[in-house]
């Protein structure tokens, strides 16, 4: 196989739904700086699909066989069940390969920390597919927050019911929706994108307290709903609500600050700006309400577009080709943050108390192992 030095030779591990989409994007030329040179296909159906995709790549029956031929690729794209991510990434780093990993990095903070440390030790590019960072609405919100346009933040409320899931979905894979298979439920799966956006916009809280009614809508032991109250400096109130049990689609984010307010409802932003800082106005105005504050409102609607996966893959490829990890839209080291929030929320719910961040990773590992044993015993 002749090497194209202008492209990142990529090995794909995981040819399920998303893995196949990524492969088709690369082969179709939608990722200009990436070429697919190897795939891992564990069954005949997957191998038949891969053979029909293109003749320009090698097909391996398992990852051991793939890793025995490191000369075929520069980077590994990991799109497998959550629990397999850490081992696959660590082996790739040890071979001197770059890694692009689907969410989450693993199921525990300890794993995410180990992956980030390995990437740094081997001086490899390590990225995550947190593609929602490219949504125009979130980029606009981040721009407003980074510029200080809303002033000192007073309150944050996020409600997400976007990911309604049926029993058919939960049973679509033996590893899904379980402590032993997936390492959790809604927070470890759908919640990783939303929690990543949360920490990207607002950074990490000091403490959190979670109310999680495990198995509220389903007959399993993991979470299908979570309400998380987060503690930040300066009495900033922050509440995060995620559920996979409500069929009405809603993405709502409210951010109130001293100089304005933002309301995101699905793909529409309402932005109110105040003529004066509201805290200053409250202390100096010679009236009993906000009628003299002179508010203006801007409404921005964003059209729904294709998911920006090709851009995420191309961004990773450019970082590899230039050797510049600062180009990454979602650096792998930042995968620790949504996992930290998830692990902390589980700990808080299990122990029925507020937990301080960063959590003790070893304590979480021990508690997760206990939950896995409990679940295994229940399912016998």
Secondary structure by P-SEA (a helix, b strand, c coil): ccccccccbbbbccccaaaaaaaaaaaacccccccccbbbbccaaaaaaaaaacccbbbbccaaaaaaccccccbbbbbccccaaaaaaaaaaaabbbbbbcccccccaaaaaaaaaaaaaabbbbbccccccccaaaaaaaaaaaacccccccbbbbbbccccccccccccccccccccccccccccccaaaaaaaaaaaccccccbbbbbccccccccccccbbbbbbbbccbbbbbbbbbccccbbbbbbbbbcccbbbbbcccbbbbbbbcccaaaaaaccccccccccbbbbbbbbbcccccaaaaaaaaaaaaaaaccccccccccccaaaaaaaaaaaaaaaaaccccccccaaaaaaaaaaaaaaaaaaaac
